[in-house]
Amino acid sequence: MNIALIVGLCIILLALIVGFNIMAQQKQRIETSKRQEMSKYITVIDATEELLGNANNLPYSATLLICLNQKILDTLKTMSEIDKDDKAISQRISALQSQIQQIRQAYQNQESTSFRVPNSDREAISMLKLVKRLRAVIKAEHTKGRLTTQAFVGENARLEQMQMKINIENVLKRVDDAKIKNQLGTAQQLVKKALDVVSTKNDPYCNAAKENLNAMLNEITGSLNKSYNDAKPKVEENKELDELFAPKKKW
């Protein structure tokens, strides 16, 4: 009788241990999954904050600033649903909501900064990569229904024009550098390529760029023609000297 009781107790104890281990493993799996999910959202927030950190390097509109901040806000709300006990997330949500409201009031009909011409090809490439990332973000937010079609179309067109502006202004800088080095042929090729790019556009910036580029092309072409005409008499003179001092042929 006592042996049966002991065996029964051992079986119950063993069952409790197994059940406890199963529950502990399940809890661990849930916690691991939770950490992985939270880590994914933290990565999204970090990447979006990095984009916001470049608002001093490129002109950001109110639409773009709100879109990026709203993306962070939506991510924080999702994180709050996963971890309802994290008060830091709730506090950050409140602060971000106030910040978005301030942006709506402070950036009406204006941008975060004025456009700055890239100082080098490397900087131009960096700026173009940034614009490409921003366009990808607003496209994704529009697809998710977080950005209206009207806002997306307007902002996408603005960023596309910024890409154009970065390219053209960088070309103009390279043209100036080529002219300083007296590389007029290179300068002429750069201007022609820039004209090919803006010729299909009809916005105020591209129209102004066309006029400027055409004037530069005429100036450079005139300088090249002058250099050619100045060099031509010297070439003919050298040719005459070569003929004069050439070895006499024996007949």
Backbone hydrogen bonds, N-H to C=O, Kabsch-Sander energy under -0.5 kcal/mol:
donor,donor_aa,acceptor,acceptor_aa,energy
5,L,1,M,-2.1
6,I,2,N,-2.5
7,V,3,I,-2.7
8,G,4,A,-2.5
9,L,5,L,-2.7
10,C,6,I,-2.6
11,I,7,V,-2.4
12,I,8,G,-2.4
13,L,9,L,-3.0
14,L,10,C,-2.8
15,A,11,I,-2.4
16,L,12,I,-2.5
17,I,13,L,-2.5
18,V,14,L,-2.7
19,G,15,A,-2.7
20,F,16,L,-2.7
21,N,17,I,-2.5
22,I,18,V,-2.4
23,M,19,G,-2.5
24,A,20,F,-2.6
25,Q,21,N,-2.6
26,Q,22,I,-2.4
27,K,23,M,-2.5
28,Q,24,A,-2.3
29,R,25,Q,-2.5
30,I,26,Q,-2.2
31,E,27,K,-2.4
32,T,28,Q,-2.6
33,S,29,R,-2.6
34,K,30,I,-2.4
35,R,31,E,-2.6
36,Q,32,T,-2.4
37,E,33,S,-2.4
38,M,34,K,-2.6
39,S,35,R,-2.5
40,K,36,Q,-1.9
41,Y,37,E,-1.7
42,I,38,M,-2.4
43,T,39,S,-1.9
44,V,40,K,-1.6
45,I,41,Y,-2.3
46,D,42,I,-2.7
47,A,43,T,-2.3
48,T,44,V,-2.1
49,E,45,I,-2.7
50,E,46,D,-1.8
51,L,47,A,-1.5
52,L,48,T,-2.1
53,G,49,E,-1.9
54,N,51,L,-1.3
55,A,52,L,-1.8
57,N,54,N,-1.6
58,L,54,N,-1.5
60,Y,58,L,-0.6
65,L,61,S,-2.4
66,I,62,A,-2.7
67,C,63,T,-2.2
68,L,64,L,-2.4
69,N,65,L,-2.3
70,Q,66,I,-2.9
71,K,67,C,-1.8
72,I,68,L,-1.7
73,L,69,N,-2.4
74,D,70,Q,-2.9
75,T,71,K,-1.8
76,L,72,I,-2.6
77,K,73,L,-2.2
78,T,74,D,-1.8
79,M,75,T,-2.2
80,S,76,L,-2.3
81,E,77,K,-1.5
82,I,78,T,-1.4
83,D,79,M,-2.6
86,D,83,D,-1.2
87,K,85,D,-1.0
90,S,86,D,-1.1
91,Q,87,K,-2.5
92,R,88,A,-2.0
93,I,89,I,-2.2
94,S,90,S,-1.9
95,A,91,Q,-2.1
96,L,92,R,-2.4
97,Q,93,I,-2.1
98,S,94,S,-1.8
99,Q,95,A,-1.9
100,I,96,L,-2.4
101,Q,97,Q,-1.7
102,Q,98,S,-2.0
103,I,99,Q,-2.1
104,R,100,I,-2.0
105,Q,101,Q,-1.4
106,A,102,Q,-2.9
107,Y,103,I,-2.4
108,Q,105,Q,-0.5
110,Q,107,Y,-1.3
112,S,60,Y,-2.4
124,A,120,S,-2.2
125,I,121,D,-2.5
126,S,122,R,-2.1
127,M,123,E,-2.4
128,L,124,A,-2.3
129,K,125,I,-2.3
130,L,126,S,-1.8
131,V,127,M,-2.3
132,K,128,L,-2.2
133,R,129,K,-2.1
134,L,130,L,-2.2
135,R,131,V,-2.4
136,A,132,K,-1.8
137,V,133,R,-2.0
138,I,134,L,-2.4
139,K,135,R,-1.7
140,A,136,A,-2.1
141,E,137,V,-2.7
142,H,138,I,-2.0
143,T,139,K,-2.2
144,K,140,A,-1.8
145,G,142,H,-1.2
146,R,141,E,-2.5
147,L,141,E,-0.9
152,F,148,T,-2.6
153,V,149,T,-2.8
154,G,150,Q,-2.2
155,E,151,A,-2.4
156,N,152,F,-2.9
157,A,153,V,-2.0
158,R,154,G,-1.8
159,L,155,E,-2.4
160,E,156,N,-2.3
161,Q,157,A,-2.2
162,M,158,R,-1.7
163,Q,159,L,-2.1
164,M,160,E,-1.9
165,K,161,Q,-2.6
166,I,162,M,-2.7
167,N,163,Q,-2.2
168,I,164,M,-2.7
169,E,165,K,-2.8
170,N,166,I,-1.9
171,V,167,N,-2.1
172,L,168,I,-2.6
173,K,169,E,-1.8
174,R,170,N,-2.1
175,V,171,V,-2.4
176,D,172,L,-2.2
177,D,173,K,-2.2
178,A,174,R,-2.3
179,K,175,V,-2.4
180,I,176,D,-2.1
181,K,177,D,-1.7
182,N,179,K,-1.2
183,Q,178,A,-3.5
184,L,182,N,-1.2
187,A,183,Q,-2.2
188,Q,184,L,-2.4
189,Q,185,G,-2.0
190,L,186,T,-2.3
191,V,187,A,-2.1
192,K,188,Q,-2.2
193,K,189,Q,-2.2
194,A,190,L,-2.2
195,L,191,V,-2.4
196,D,192,K,-1.9
197,V,193,K,-1.5
198,V,194,A,-2.1
199,S,195,L,-1.7
200,T,197,V,-0.6
201,K,198,V,-1.6
207,N,203,D,-2.5
208,A,204,P,-2.1
209,A,205,Y,-2.4
210,K,206,C,-2.3
211,E,207,N,-1.7
212,N,208,A,-2.2
213,L,209,A,-3.0
214,N,210,K,-2.7
215,A,211,E,-2.1
216,M,212,N,-2.1
217,L,213,L,-2.7
218,N,214,N,-2.3
219,E,215,A,-2.1
220,I,216,M,-2.8
221,T,217,L,-2.9
222,G,218,N,-2.3
223,S,219,E,-2.1
224,L,220,I,-2.5
225,N,221,T,-2.5
226,K,222,G,-2.3
227,S,223,S,-2.3
228,Y,224,L,-2.3
229,N,225,N,-2.7
230,D,226,K,-2.5
231,A,227,S,-1.7
232,K,228,Y,-1.6
234,K,230,D,-0.5
235,V,231,A,-1.9
236,E,232,K,-2.3
237,E,233,P,-2.6
238,N,234,K,-2.5
239,K,235,V,-1.9
240,E,236,E,-2.1
241,L,237,E,-2.2
242,D,238,N,-2.2
243,E,239,K,-2.0
244,L,240,E,-2.2
245,F,241,L,-2.3
251,W,249,K,-0.6
